[in-house]
């Protein structure tokens, strides 16, 4: 995953740039966020495709732009499969027409491709990151408003996307800044100073990374005979919330929903409930969203059957398309759909006895357990990619039991 950070410091010592340098390098070493680095303050930004740990004189580059007293943003990138590791795809993304600057962690898929995106060629789309697509659509929605309201535009845009997200966003026209997160992309907050003398705050994607940098900073300050800045214990920001970022506060201002699109239940005898069922998901709607002709509906029908047989969501299929060296399903050409059906599905289908066992799992908190398994260690990401069926069953049973205790 990518990792976001933001700092607002109002004290006397030089703090923001050196602390962000530590955070960027620490975040880069976490979960291999080595596909790009970027940072900004107000409307001035710098970015590169390089790993933060490989940037010479990173502290000096930060100090040229990042000063104390104003909100600073930073980002390290983990590239999505198939999206090139180039400077253009590093964060932040800036839309000059709307005056918006965006950092994103997560993977977003669009429900209905906008008209301007439909006219793009396949190769252009394939190199067009989901973060950039989201910002451009957000900008279109914002510019269409009679009265400028970034929060309202953000919520409106999110209705046309599904998947994981956390954002840092600046409106260069008004000077306002925001943070937002869904349910699965965390953001942690630590206040600087004390309640009587607040000095600002730090936001970071990772709790452990933030805590490590705080401890390292304190050790260096004390070794130099300085009195270190005080930090509050890192707290997680509330999910599905937009926050306004100000001098000393991070204030919730609106709700923002993380949408989940999923496949229909396999049969009428049993409902899989919760986030697993989308009643209106049909081969025809997939064909429409993927710009497929009538002759390709059979292929799409086969994909839908594959989804229902294996309890998969469209996000799962998007990922399978990507790791199979085809485009995401939402941008698939007829040729890539045909290749996926003929070459990939036969190799990845789970044995029927495993599918039957999966289908008989009891519901826990309205969710079917296999989806939880996907984010675990390599080889258990999808049950049908693991040769040892016993390992899959054991892992799923343990997860079921853990969820019942939640």
N, C-alpha and C positions, 0 to 999 in steps of 0.2 A: 504494500500500500504506500501511497505518497504520505508525506508528513508535513503538517502546517505549523507555523509558529507566529506569534504576534507579541510585541512588547510595547508597553507604554510606561516610561520612567520619567519622573519629574524631580528627581533629586539633584544633588550638587556634583557628585562624582561622575566620571565617564563610565557608563554602564551598558547602554543599549547595544552598541556595535560589538564590543567584545563578548557579551553574553550571547548575542545571536550567533556569532561565529562558532561558539562552543555548541550551541543547540543545533545548528545546521550540520556540523560535522558528526555530532552524536546521533542525530536523526538519520543521517545518511548511512551510518554503520548498522542501523537497526533495520532488519528485514530487507537488506540490499536495496536501499533507496539511492541508487547510484546513476540514474539516467537523466539527471539534470538538476540545476540549482538556480534559485532566483530569490530576489528580495527587492523591497521597495519602501519608499516613504513618500507620502503625499502622492504626486503624480510622476515621480522620478523612479525608474526601475532599472535593474540590471539582471541579466539571466544568461545561462550557458547550458550546453548539453553535458558538461562535465560533472563528475562526482564531486561533492563539496570537499571531500578529503584530498582531492587531486588539484584543487585550485591554489595556485601560488599566490601568496600575499592576500588571502581571503580577508583577513582582518582589515588590511589597508583599503581594499575595495569596498568593504562595508562602511568604513569610516568616511569614505568620500561621499556616501549617500545618507547613511543612517546617523541621525543625531538624537541626542536626548531631548525630551520634551514633546515629541510628536509620535504618533502611532507608527510602528514599523512592522512590516510583514515579511515572512520568509517561507521558503518551500523547498523540499527535496523530492525528486520524482522517481517513481517506479513505473516505467512505461507499460501501458496496456499492450497485450499481444497484437502484433501487426502494425502498431503505430510507431513510426520511426523515432529513433533517439537523435533528435536534432534540436538546435537552439530554439527554433520556431515553436516546437512543442513543449518547451519548458515553461514553467509558470513564473510570473503571472501572465495571464492573457488580458489584453487591453483592447477595448473597442473605442476607437477615437470618436466615432459618431455619437455614441451615447455617453461617453466619459466614464465608463465603468472599467474597473480593474478587478480581476477575479483570480483567486487561488482555490483549487479543488482537491480533495482527497476522496477517492471512491471510484466507482464505475457506474455511469448513467447510460440508460438506453432510452431512446425516444419512442413514444407511442405512435404518433403520426408525424412523419417527416414533413417539415415546413416546405413551402413551395420553392424557396430559394435553394434549399438543400436538394430537392428532387432534380433540379436542372444540372447538378454537378455530375461529372463523370465518375465511374467506379474508382479509378485510381486516386482521384482527388478525395473522394469520400473515405477511402481506406486510410489515407494519411491525415484525415481530419479528426482530431481527438474529441472525445466526448465532452471534455471540459470547454473546449473552444466552441463546440456546437451549442452547448448550454448557454454560454455567455452571449453568443450572437443572437440566439432566440430570445434571451432575456432582454437584450438591447432593443430588439424589434418591439417587444411588448411595452417596454418603458417609453420608447419614443412615440408609441401610439396613444399614450395617456394624455388627457387634457391637463391634468395636474401631476407633476412629477412625484412618484411615490415608489421608491426602490423596493421597499418591503412588500408592497402589494404586487409589484411586477414579479418579484421573486416567487411569491406564492402562486401566482398565475402561471408562471413558466413551469414550475414543478409539477403542475397537473398533467403536463405533457411528457413527463419523464418518469422512469422508475429505476430503482436501484439505490446503491449506497452513496451517501454524500456527506461531506462537511465542507463548508465554504468560509473563506475570508474575502470580504468584498469592500471596495472603496468606491464611492461616488465622487469623482473628481470635480463635478460641477457644484456640488453642495458642500464638499469636504466631510461628509458623513461616512462612517465606517461601520461594518456589521460582521458578525460571525453567525453561522447557522450550522446545525447538524441534524441528521436524521436519527434513526435508531441504532445503526450498526457502525457508524464512524464516530469514535469518541473525540471529545475535546476536553482538556483539563485546564483548570484555572488556578493560578497562585497569585495572591495579592502581595504587593510590595509595601514595605513600611508597616505602620501600626494603625489601629483604628483611630487613634488620636492624631496621628501624622501620616496619612496615606501618601504613598509615593507612586502608585500606579499598579500594574498587573502584568502577568505573563500568561499567554494561552499556548498550549502545545498539544499535538496529537497524542503523544505518548506520555503516560504517567511516569514510568521508570526513567525515561530519557530526561524528562524535566527534573526529576528528583536528583538524578546523577549530576546534572549541570549545576543545580543549586548547591549540592554538597561540594563539588569541585571549586565553585566560586568562593564559598565560605572558607575552604581550606587555604586557598591562595591569599585571600584577604587577610586572614589571621596570621599567616606566615610572613606577610609583609608589614605586620603591625597596624593594619587598618581595621576599622570597625565595619564589618560587613552589613550590607542591606538586610533587613529582616524580611522573611518570606512566610506567608501562611502555608499551611499544609495543602498540597494540590487537591482540588475538588473537581469532580466531573461535572461538566455543564449538562443541564437538563436536555434530554433527547427531544427531537422534533420541535425545536425552538429557534427563533431568530433573536439575536442579541444585538443591541446598539452598543457600540464601543465609544466610551468617552474618556475624559481625563483621568478619573479615578474609579470609574465604574464599568461594569459589564452587565447591562440591564436587559432582561427578557422583554421583548416588545410584541411578539406575535408567534403563533404556532405555524409550523410548516410540516406537512406530512411526507413521510417516505413511502412511496407507492411500491407495491409488489404485484407483478403480473405472474400468474401461475396457470398451469394446465388444468383441464377439467378432471373430475373424478373418473376412475376407470369404468365403473358400472353403477347402475341405479341402486344396487343392493346396499352399497356402502358409500357414505360420504366421508371425504377426508378433511373437511372442515377448515376453519381458520384461513390462513394465507394460501392454502393449497388449491382452492377452487375459484375459477373464473368462469361463470356460466356462459358468457358470450364469446368465449374463445373458440373459433371454428377454423377449418381449413381456408374458408373464403376470406376471413379477416386477416389471416396470415398472408395470403396471397396478395391482398390489397396493400398491406404495410410493406411488403418486400418488393412491390412493383413487379409481380409475376403475371404472366399471361395465363389464359384459360388452359392451355396445354400442359401447364406445370402444376395444376391443382392436385393431380395424383401424387406428385412428389411431396407436396405440402401435406396432403392427407397422411402419407407415410410418416412424415416427421411428427405429426400430431399423434399418431398411434404410438410411435416410439416414446413420445413424451408421456402419454397416459400409461403405457406399459411399465415405465421406469419411474413414474411419479416425478417428472421433471417440470421445471418452469421455463418460460422463454429465456430467462437469464442463464439457465443451465445450457440451453441450446446455443445461445450466443457464444458462450465460452467454448463449447465443443467445436463450433464453427471456427473460432479463432485459433485454437490449439491444433486444428487439423489443416492450418494454412489456407483457410478460406476466409472470406469476409464474415463479420458478424451477421447473424440472420436478418437483423433489421436493415442491412444494406446489401443483402445477397443478390447476386445476379442469377439468372436461370441456370447457367452452367455450373456455378458453385453449389446450388441447391441439388442439382442432378448428381454431381460428384459426391456430395455428402450422403445422399440416399443410397447410392450404389456402392460406394467404397468404404464409408466410415461407419454407418449404422450396423452393417453385418459384423464388423470387427468389434464393435463396442457393446453390442447387446448382451445383457446379463443372461446367464442360464435360466431356464424357465422355473427351476426349483427355487432359485434365489428370488426371482420376481414374485413367485407365489408367497414365499416366506415374508418378503417385504410388505406385500399387500395385506397380510394378516396381522401386521403390527397394530397394537392398540394405540389409540390417540392419546397424546399427553399434552395437556394445555392447548388442545385443538390443533396441534401440528403433528404431521407424520414425521417420525424421527429421521429417516435417511438424509433429509436435506442438511441436518446439522453435521452430518459426517463429512460433507464435502470440504469443509474448511480445515480439516485435520491434516495429519502428516501425509506426505506424498505416497500414493499407492492406495490410500483410503478416501481419496477425494470423490471418487465415484465408485459405487459398489461393483459395477461391471468391469472396472479396470483392475480389480484385485483378483488374482488367481485363486487365492485361498478363501473360499466361501465361509469357512469356519471363523476366520479372522473378522470378516465383515459382520457376521451374526453376533460375535462376542462384543465388538465395538458398539454396535447399534443397541444391544441389550444394556450395556453399561450406561450409554447415553440416556436411554429411556428411564433407567432407574435414577440417574442423577436429576433428570428433569422433574420427576415426581417429587423430589425433595425440595424443589425450588418454591 
